[in-house]
Amino acid sequence: VSHTMQHWHVYRKWNELLFREMYAAFKAGRAEKNPAEFWYKGEMGFFDFYIIPLAEKLKDCGVFGVSSDEYLNYAEMNRREWEAKGREVVESMVQKLEQELGPAAVPPQQAPVMEEPSNST
């Protein structure tokens, strides 16, 4: 989670790498949901309910000294930047990955249930 409390370009780099991994899993049938459908809103919740409260606690306890202020500031700035640009960022990531991987796959059907072998010996 440290990327969320660093410069915007660092946050974007690691955010895109995670998105790429999840999108590829969806395309390969290893994930049921297309991350593009929830990524923007999910990041907003991640900042609001996990990252910013964590950064505030780090600041309050002073565990990282003066750097704690910086982590909170970056988290808040990245959250504002994501709110303003996140939808466009997701769209851009999807377009980039569709060019590399092809259009989004239809969600996979549930795998058939394998019957247990009978014990007829």
C-alpha positions, -999 to 999 in steps of 0.1 A, spaced: 0 0 0 30 23 3 26 35 -34 -6 53 -24 14 75 0 40 85 -26 42 109 -56 13 106 -81 35 90 -108 46 63 -83 10 56 -73 0 55 -109 28 31 -119 19 5 -92 -19 10 -96 -16 2 -133 5 -28 -126 -21 -42 -103 -49 -33 -127 -30 -51 -155 -26 -82 -134 -63 -83 -125 -74 -75 -160 -53 -103 -174 -67 -127 -149 -102 -117 -160 -94 -122 -196 -78 -156 -189 -110 -167 -170 -93 -167 -136 -115 -138 -123 -153 -134 -126 -155 -96 -127 -139 -72 -151 -118 -48 -128 -126 -19 -151 -162 -20 -138 -152 -13 -102 -117 1 -103 -124 38 -100 -149 35 -71 -128 8 -54 -98 31 -53 -119 59 -38 -130 36 -11 -95 23 -6 -83 58 0 -112 69 22 -115 38 44 -80 24 46 -52 45 32 -60 80 47 -70 66 81 -37 46 81 -17 76 71 -34 97 99 -25 70 125 11 69 112 12 107 116 -4 106 151 20 80 165 50 97 148 66 63 139 82 78 108 90 112 122 84 141 99 79 117 70 45 108 84 32 143 75 45 137 39 28 103 37 -6 118 47 -2 147 23 6 124 -6 -23 101 3 -47 131 3 -33 146 -29 -34 112 -47 -70 107 -35 -80 142 -49 -61 135 -82 -78 101 -85 -112 116 -79 -105 141 -107 -87 119 -132 -94 83 -121 -122 75 -146 -100 87 -175 -71 67 -161 -92 35 -160 -104 41 -195 -69 47 -207 -56 15 -190 -84 -5 -206 -77 9 -240 -40 1 -236 -46 -34 -224 -72 -41 -251 -46 -32 -277 -22 -56 -261 -45 -84 -251 -76 -80 -272 -112 -70 -260 -125 -80 -226 -135 -116 -225 -170 -128 -216 -169 -139 -179 -161 -176 -177 -188 -202 -171 -185 -221 -139 -163 -252 -143 -181 -285 -142 -182 -303 -109 -161 -334 -109 -177 -364 -94 -157 -384 -69 -145 -418 -80 -165 -447 -67 -150 -471 -43 -161 -503 -61 -132 -527 -56 
